[in-house]
């Protein structure tokens, strides 16, 4: 049985050119495992990026040798070291509107700044139908693939925030538990592109007391 398991892993490594990294995986239930993370080679770049390829990433439990598929809706986070730098990926729910419907998708974002509020970068690809006569799949048209990249912000309590067009209102509400920063947002002391400055001020002023 074990021979068959290791043969399958070996064939996967060869076929998909996968790089194995040892790290930690934590489920949303709180269960934490020491794992070997099997990552496609194209996962790596100048920084490690996540492209939402849930079917292309697997974990192997180092205690039981069981294979685990990396579904973002089940996993809280996973982390490992790459070239001596710790990489941490956090699962979060991204909600969006499509054809007047509110939809959601669980994604992984890489932590690019740590603290009580984590700054996460999300990169991926989205397929969408572009019809000649409006958003109707029965109309002539074609599927288009577009790349996207954006930042998200997550408190250690689990609250996730995506900056909106209502900059002052949304950010002052998100930082309301840190009055010194929330008031500066409301008073217009941050420009609309200073997301990371707000997060740094929050973490330095209030993050240590959480």
FENURHU-V869066 format. One record per backbone hydrogen bond with DSSP energy under -0.5 kcal/mol. CO is the residue of the C=O (numbers start at 1). NH is the residue of the N-H. If there is no record, write none. Layout:
co;nh
CO;NH
CO;NH
//
This chain:
co;nh
1;5
2;6
3;7
4;8
5;9
6;10
7;11
8;12
9;13
10;14
11;15
12;16
13;17
13;18
16;41
17;41
19;39
21;37
22;81
23;35
24;79
25;33
26;76
26;77
27;30
31;27
33;25
33;35
34;62
35;23
35;37
36;38
36;60
37;21
37;39
38;58
39;19
40;43
41;44
43;49
47;49
49;51
50;123
52;54
53;56
54;57
54;70
57;70
58;38
59;68
60;36
61;65
66;61
68;59
69;71
70;72
71;74
71;75
74;28
76;91
77;26
78;89
79;24
80;87
82;85
85;82
87;80
88;111
89;78
90;109
92;94
92;107
93;95
94;105
96;103
98;101
101;98
101;103
103;96
105;94
107;92
109;90
110;112
110;121
113;119
116;118
116;156
118;120
118;154
119;112
119;113
120;152
121;110
122;150
124;148
126;146
128;130
128;144
129;131
130;142
131;134
134;136
136;139
140;132
142;130
144;128
144;146
146;126
148;124
150;122
152;120
153;161
154;118
155;158
159;155
161;153
165;167
166;170
167;171
168;172
169;173
170;174
171;175
173;176
175;178
175;182
178;181
178;182
179;183
180;184
181;185
182;186
183;187
184;189
185;188
191;194
194;198
195;199
196;200
197;201
198;202
199;203
200;204
201;205
202;206
202;207
203;208
206;209
207;210
//
